[in-house]
């Protein structure tokens, strides 16, 4: 990622109205990492149906890490880690000083694993069930929008970019 090293102490500001209009135009890049290709496709379809999210997919953490070298994602949706060893993807991303929000989309939650995951920065959990999968997809969509928007604002300000 190219960073602006020149920091104008008085960067130009735009009106809230223009900022709202631009935020509607900008598409949020999301990375979705799941080892089940069929479910991965369903998640992608639900997240992209409104046109304001662009989802790249990966079926492995290794491929996801490679992709992250080239694309600046604003949120990651991942398969739920079943144990401490499954947190390696999160640990590796955080080890690269990348604080992109992680959202784990899961059927069953594990408070021990969640507590450990939260030690590594912004991590969110959404639980879903077969009978409530459509509601789970809606919660996922809303959470992705919220955390990605916050992440974008923090990083735009940090790098001296104002839209």
Backbone as CSV, one residue per row, in Angstrom:
resi,resn,N_x,N_y,N_z,CA_x,CA_y,CA_z,C_x,C_y,C_z
1,UNK,0.847,-1.171,0.000,0.000,0.000,0.000,0.894,1.236,0.000
2,UNK,0.589,2.186,-0.829,1.333,3.434,-0.896,0.746,4.374,0.145
3,UNK,1.623,4.924,0.959,1.170,5.836,1.996,1.634,7.249,1.673
4,UNK,0.800,8.189,1.997,1.125,9.584,1.795,2.031,10.024,2.939
5,UNK,3.300,10.338,2.649,4.215,10.743,3.702,4.114,12.237,3.994
6,UNK,3.540,12.995,3.072,3.330,14.419,3.303,2.046,14.600,4.088
7,UNK,2.125,15.213,5.220,0.950,15.420,6.060,0.649,16.918,6.144
8,UNK,-0.377,17.332,5.474,-0.815,18.715,5.516,-1.425,18.965,6.887
9,UNK,-0.920,19.947,7.649,-1.475,20.187,8.979,-2.920,20.686,8.929
10,UNK,-3.327,21.218,7.815,-4.700,21.696,7.645,-5.301,21.083,6.383
11,UNK,-5.573,19.777,6.417,-6.107,19.146,5.208,-7.475,19.699,4.866
12,UNK,-7.800,19.709,3.584,-9.102,20.230,3.181,-10.219,19.348,3.730
13,UNK,-11.283,19.970,4.135,-12.443,19.241,4.666,-13.576,19.348,3.654
14,UNK,-14.417,18.361,3.665,-15.575,18.413,2.803,-16.818,18.388,3.671
15,UNK,-17.898,18.796,3.093,-19.131,18.869,3.872,-19.635,17.474,4.201
16,UNK,-20.420,17.371,5.249,-21.009,16.096,5.667,-21.898,15.535,4.564
17,UNK,-22.560,16.415,3.819,-23.435,15.969,2.740,-22.638,15.283,1.631
18,UNK,-21.512,15.864,1.260,-20.667,15.264,0.230,-20.064,13.962,0.748
19,UNK,-19.646,13.948,2.008,-19.083,12.734,2.598,-20.101,11.593,2.574
20,UNK,-21.352,11.873,2.908,-22.401,10.847,2.871,-22.599,10.338,1.451
21,UNK,-22.593,11.242,0.483,-22.780,10.842,-0.908,-21.623,9.953,-1.373
22,UNK,-20.402,10.331,-1.020,-19.243,9.534,-1.407,-19.252,8.164,-0.727
23,UNK,-19.681,8.113,0.520,-19.696,6.831,1.227,-20.693,5.878,0.586
24,UNK,-21.711,6.412,-0.068,-22.674,5.557,-0.763,-22.094,5.024,-2.062
25,UNK,-21.160,5.756,-2.646,-20.572,5.368,-3.916,-19.435,4.369,-3.718
26,UNK,-18.640,4.553,-2.696,-17.481,3.700,-2.466,-17.905,2.298,-2.053
27,UNK,-17.287,1.331,-2.667,-17.567,-0.066,-2.363,-16.555,-0.537,-1.311
28,UNK,-17.031,-1.295,-0.352,-16.190,-1.774,0.741,-15.584,-3.121,0.348
29,UNK,-14.240,-3.214,0.324,-13.595,-4.490,0.003,-13.559,-5.407,1.236
30,UNK,-14.087,-6.614,1.071,-14.194,-7.589,2.160,-13.519,-8.879,1.719
31,UNK,-12.815,-9.514,2.639,-12.217,-10.818,2.381,-12.994,-11.855,3.179
32,UNK,-13.423,-12.909,2.517,-14.169,-13.979,3.176,-13.345,-15.265,3.069
33,UNK,-13.035,-15.861,4.230,-12.171,-17.037,4.287,-12.937,-18.187,4.937
34,UNK,-13.241,-19.191,4.149,-13.966,-20.377,4.621,-13.421,-21.588,3.895
35,UNK,-13.353,-22.724,4.563,-12.858,-23.930,3.898,-13.966,-24.690,3.182
36,UNK,-15.212,-24.260,3.331,-16.343,-24.888,2.657,-16.737,-23.995,1.471
37,UNK,-16.369,-24.394,0.241,-16.632,-23.535,-0.927,-18.106,-23.234,-1.169
38,UNK,-18.995,-24.175,-0.865,-20.428,-23.955,-1.095,-20.950,-22.878,-0.144
39,UNK,-20.604,-22.990,1.136,-21.054,-21.990,2.104,-20.374,-20.649,1.843
40,UNK,-19.131,-20.698,1.426,-18.388,-19.480,1.081,-19.108,-18.722,-0.032
41,UNK,-19.579,-19.443,-1.035,-20.305,-18.814,-2.137,-21.617,-18.190,-1.646
42,UNK,-22.309,-18.859,-0.726,-23.559,-18.316,-0.176,-23.301,-17.024,0.595
43,UNK,-22.259,-17.021,1.395,-21.917,-15.818,2.159,-21.613,-14.672,1.191
44,UNK,-20.787,-14.954,0.199,-20.401,-13.945,-0.784,-21.632,-13.372,-1.481
45,UNK,-22.527,-14.237,-1.924,-23.738,-13.794,-2.631,-24.585,-12.871,-1.747
46,UNK,-24.754,-13.253,-0.477,-25.569,-12.430,0.425,-24.907,-11.088,0.732
47,UNK,-23.593,-11.085,0.877,-22.916,-9.830,1.182,-22.894,-8.879,-0.019
48,UNK,-22.815,-9.408,-1.218,-22.704,-8.561,-2.405,-24.042,-8.150,-3.011
49,UNK,-25.142,-8.716,-2.557,-26.428,-8.489,-3.237,-26.879,-7.036,-3.254
50,UNK,-26.463,-6.224,-2.323,-26.888,-4.810,-2.305,-25.951,-3.897,-3.085
51,UNK,-24.811,-4.415,-3.502,-23.922,-3.655,-4.367,-22.928,-2.746,-3.683
52,UNK,-22.907,-2.698,-2.359,-21.968,-1.799,-1.689,-20.800,-2.531,-1.035
53,UNK,-20.752,-3.852,-1.172,-19.622,-4.643,-0.689,-19.054,-5.432,-1.866
54,UNK,-17.752,-5.507,-1.942,-17.082,-6.328,-2.934,-16.323,-7.405,-2.177
55,UNK,-16.678,-8.668,-2.387,-16.126,-9.752,-1.591,-15.152,-10.588,-2.411
56,UNK,-13.928,-10.697,-1.901,-12.953,-11.641,-2.446,-12.994,-12.860,-1.538
57,UNK,-12.810,-14.036,-2.123,-12.924,-15.255,-1.331,-11.624,-16.044,-1.327
58,UNK,-11.470,-16.831,-0.271,-10.322,-17.711,-0.138,-10.748,-18.929,0.658
59,UNK,-10.238,-20.094,0.275,-10.587,-21.293,1.029,-9.489,-21.700,2.006
60,UNK,-8.428,-20.879,2.098,-7.377,-21.171,3.072,-6.767,-19.872,3.600
61,UNK,-6.269,-19.961,4.808,-5.609,-18.803,5.421,-4.359,-18.427,4.632
62,UNK,-3.648,-19.421,4.137,-2.430,-19.160,3.367,-2.729,-18.330,2.121
63,UNK,-3.763,-18.720,1.378,-4.150,-17.956,0.192,-4.643,-16.558,0.570
64,UNK,-5.372,-16.476,1.675,-5.885,-15.183,2.138,-4.734,-14.238,2.470
65,UNK,-3.726,-14.744,3.152,-2.566,-13.910,3.505,-1.853,-13.422,2.254
66,UNK,-1.756,-14.267,1.256,-1.131,-13.862,-0.016,-1.943,-12.749,-0.671
67,UNK,-3.251,-12.924,-0.727,-4.131,-11.928,-1.330,-4.052,-10.593,-0.591
68,UNK,-3.921,-10.650,0.725,-3.873,-9.432,1.541,-2.629,-8.589,1.263
69,UNK,-1.623,-9.171,0.641,-0.437,-8.400,0.276,-0.740,-7.416,-0.851
70,UNK,-1.801,-7.678,-1.612,-2.110,-6.879,-2.789,-3.405,-6.069,-2.689
71,UNK,-4.292,-6.486,-1.796,-5.585,-5.820,-1.694,-5.785,-5.325,-0.261
72,UNK,-6.065,-4.038,-0.077,-6.313,-3.510,1.273,-7.782,-3.728,1.679
73,UNK,-8.049,-4.813,2.372,-9.406,-5.125,2.804,-9.796,-4.282,4.007
74,UNK,-11.083,-4.034,4.139,-11.593,-3.244,5.259,-12.366,-4.090,6.253
75,UNK,-12.514,-5.378,5.962,-13.108,-6.331,6.900,-12.782,-7.739,6.418
76,UNK,-12.687,-8.656,7.370,-12.471,-10.069,7.063,-13.574,-10.865,7.736
77,UNK,-14.226,-11.719,6.960,-15.211,-12.659,7.496,-14.555,-14.023,7.416
78,UNK,-14.508,-14.723,8.547,-13.790,-15.993,8.566,-14.596,-17.084,9.246
79,UNK,-14.229,-18.303,8.894,-14.766,-19.482,9.552,-14.334,-19.442,11.008
80,UNK,-15.177,-19.894,11.861,-14.921,-19.830,13.291,-13.770,-20.742,13.695
81,UNK,-12.843,-20.234,14.493,-11.752,-21.094,14.961,-12.282,-22.066,16.015
82,UNK,-11.951,-23.343,15.876,-12.443,-24.330,16.841,-11.519,-24.463,18.039
83,UNK,-10.302,-23.999,17.921,-9.365,-24.080,19.044,-8.270,-23.041,18.923
84,UNK,-7.379,-23.027,19.905,-6.293,-22.046,19.952,-5.439,-22.097,18.682
85,UNK,-5.182,-23.310,18.169,-4.324,-23.441,16.990,-4.958,-22.806,15.756
86,UNK,-6.286,-22.715,15.731,-6.970,-22.127,14.584,-6.912,-20.595,14.571
87,UNK,-6.339,-20.016,15.583,-6.209,-18.558,15.633,-4.948,-18.070,14.917
88,UNK,-4.222,-18.972,14.281,-2.976,-18.595,13.618,-3.190,-17.548,12.519
89,UNK,-4.263,-17.663,11.776,-4.549,-16.681,10.723,-4.686,-15.292,11.337
90,UNK,-5.486,-15.172,12.377,-5.662,-13.895,13.071,-4.328,-13.399,13.631
91,UNK,-3.574,-14.269,14.278,-2.282,-13.888,14.865,-1.310,-13.413,13.794
92,UNK,-1.304,-14.076,12.645,-0.391,-13.688,11.562,-0.751,-12.314,11.012
93,UNK,-2.042,-12.081,10.804,-2.480,-10.768,10.299,-2.098,-9.678,11.295
94,UNK,-2.368,-9.905,12.568,-2.029,-8.904,13.584,-0.520,-8.735,13.721
95,UNK,0.230,-9.803,13.492,1.689,-9.725,13.529,2.243,-8.832,12.433
96,UNK,1.457,-8.637,11.388,1.831,-7.727,10.293,1.338,-6.310,10.564
97,UNK,0.910,-6.065,11.788,0.403,-4.769,12.231,-0.814,-4.331,11.417
98,UNK,-1.629,-5.273,11.048,-2.856,-5.006,10.311,-4.028,-5.170,11.271
99,UNK,-4.731,-4.096,11.546,-5.848,-4.131,12.494,-7.208,-4.216,11.807
100,UNK,-7.238,-4.760,10.585,-8.501,-4.936,9.886,-9.444,-5.751,10.779
101,UNK,-10.700,-5.336,10.877,-11.644,-6.056,11.735,-11.919,-7.473,11.233
102,UNK,-11.889,-8.421,12.155,-12.231,-9.818,11.877,-13.645,-10.067,12.364
103,UNK,-14.423,-10.766,11.557,-15.759,-11.192,11.967,-15.816,-12.702,11.785
104,UNK,-16.012,-13.403,12.886,-16.172,-14.858,12.817,-17.655,-15.166,12.743
105,UNK,-18.031,-15.922,11.722,-19.422,-16.286,11.459,-19.553,-17.764,11.809
106,UNK,-20.298,-18.097,12.867,-20.241,-19.435,13.433,-21.593,-20.031,13.797
107,UNK,-21.615,-21.335,13.880,-22.802,-22.050,14.376,-22.743,-22.201,15.883
108,UNK,-21.549,-22.437,16.423,-21.382,-22.637,17.861,-20.257,-21.751,18.376
109,UNK,-20.507,-21.123,19.491,-19.493,-20.241,20.068,-18.735,-20.955,21.178
110,UNK,-17.497,-20.506,21.392,-16.634,-21.052,22.423,-16.007,-19.867,23.150
111,UNK,-16.423,-19.626,24.391,-15.973,-18.425,25.107,-14.467,-18.413,25.347
112,UNK,-13.842,-19.572,25.511,-12.392,-19.620,25.701,-11.657,-19.121,24.460
113,UNK,-12.070,-19.633,23.314,-11.445,-19.229,22.055,-11.723,-17.748,21.788
114,UNK,-12.937,-17.308,22.075,-13.285,-15.905,21.856,-12.433,-14.978,22.720
115,UNK,-12.234,-15.356,23.968,-11.413,-14.532,24.865,-9.989,-14.423,24.336
116,UNK,-9.440,-15.528,23.865,-8.087,-15.517,23.309,-8.040,-14.666,22.034
117,UNK,-9.029,-14.809,21.161,-9.051,-14.056,19.906,-9.108,-12.555,20.166
118,UNK,-9.872,-12.150,21.149,-10.045,-10.722,21.444,-8.750,-10.066,21.912
119,UNK,-7.783,-10.856,22.313,-6.492,-10.297,22.717,-5.724,-9.729,21.521
120,UNK,-6.168,-10.034,20.315,-5.432,-9.644,19.113,-6.072,-8.508,18.335
121,UNK,-6.904,-7.730,18.973,-7.476,-6.578,18.287,-8.934,-6.774,17.951
122,UNK,-9.451,-5.943,17.047,-10.886,-5.949,16.738,-11.364,-7.293,16.180
123,UNK,-12.166,-8.005,16.982,-12.714,-9.303,16.593,-14.180,-9.333,17.002
124,UNK,-15.023,-9.813,16.099,-16.462,-9.873,16.351,-16.951,-11.290,16.054
125,UNK,-18.054,-11.668,16.690,-18.597,-13.009,16.518,-20.089,-12.918,16.233
126,UNK,-20.524,-13.654,15.206,-21.948,-13.759,14.905,-22.287,-15.244,14.882
127,UNK,-23.266,-15.613,15.676,-23.715,-16.995,15.726,-24.964,-17.145,14.866
128,UNK,-25.031,-18.228,14.128,-26.186,-18.482,13.277,-26.607,-19.934,13.441
129,UNK,-27.832,-20.204,13.075,-28.361,-21.561,13.065,-29.092,-21.780,11.760
130,UNK,-29.346,-23.030,11.420,-30.038,-23.328,10.166,-31.375,-22.598,10.073
131,UNK,-32.110,-22.554,11.183,-33.416,-21.902,11.168,-33.305,-20.381,11.124
132,UNK,-32.151,-19.843,11.466,-31.987,-18.388,11.484,-30.836,-17.930,10.585
133,UNK,-30.527,-18.704,9.565,-29.396,-18.360,8.705,-29.623,-17.046,7.963
134,UNK,-30.835,-16.807,7.470,-31.071,-15.544,6.753,-30.912,-14.356,7.690
135,UNK,-31.348,-14.490,8.944,-31.133,-13.425,9.924,-29.635,-13.268,10.217
136,UNK,-28.923,-14.393,10.259,-27.473,-14.347,10.465,-26.770,-13.617,9.343
137,UNK,-27.198,-13.859,8.097,-26.614,-13.149,6.954,-26.882,-11.647,7.051
138,UNK,-28.074,-11.275,7.486,-28.407,-9.855,7.628,-27.554,-9.213,8.724
139,UNK,-27.408,-9.899,9.857,-26.551,-9.385,10.941,-25.112,-9.253,10.455
140,UNK,-24.653,-10.240,9.686,-23.299,-10.198,9.148,-23.117,-8.991,8.237
141,UNK,-24.043,-8.789,7.335,-23.975,-7.649,6.418,-23.901,-6.331,7.191
142,UNK,-24.788,-6.153,8.162,-24.823,-4.902,8.934,-23.538,-4.700,9.726
143,UNK,-23.012,-5.775,10.310,-21.777,-5.655,11.080,-20.588,-5.338,10.171
144,UNK,-20.520,-5.977,9.017,-19.437,-5.681,8.069,-19.472,-4.203,7.700
145,UNK,-20.652,-3.692,7.355,-20.778,-2.276,7.003,-20.295,-1.373,8.141
146,UNK,-20.728,-1.674,9.362,-20.380,-0.846,10.517,-18.883,-0.858,10.792
147,UNK,-18.282,-2.041,10.930,-16.869,-2.097,11.302,-15.962,-1.632,10.183
148,UNK,-16.341,-1.897,8.929,-15.522,-1.452,7.803,-15.552,0.065,7.676
149,UNK,-16.709,0.659,7.907,-16.823,2.117,7.851,-15.964,2.762,8.930
150,UNK,-16.004,2.219,10.140,-15.166,2.744,11.226,-13.685,2.564,10.909
151,UNK,-13.333,1.396,10.396,-11.945,1.108,10.048,-11.453,2.064,8.961
152,UNK,-12.301,2.315,7.954,-11.951,3.224,6.863,-11.696,4.628,7.395
153,UNK,-12.574,5.106,8.264,-12.412,6.454,8.810,-11.122,6.575,9.599
154,UNK,-10.813,5.579,10.423,-9.580,5.609,11.219,-8.353,5.622,10.318
155,UNK,-8.358,4.797,9.285,-7.190,4.696,8.417,-7.076,5.857,7.457
156,UNK,-8.187,6.391,6.966,-8.124,7.575,6.118,-7.509,8.738,6.876
157,UNK,-7.896,8.920,8.122,-7.356,10.010,8.931,-5.885,9.778,9.242
158,UNK,-5.524,8.549,9.557,-4.138,8.241,9.918,-3.194,8.484,8.739
159,UNK,-3.641,8.203,7.514,-2.790,8.379,6.359,-2.980,9.712,5.664
160,UNK,-3.759,10.596,6.270,-3.927,11.917,5.709,-4.825,11.955,4.482
161,UNK,-5.740,11.007,4.377,-6.646,10.964,3.243,-8.025,11.377,3.741
162,UNK,-8.615,12.351,3.083,-9.942,12.798,3.482,-10.856,12.779,2.275
163,UNK,-11.968,12.113,2.398,-12.935,12.019,1.300,-14.182,12.757,1.649
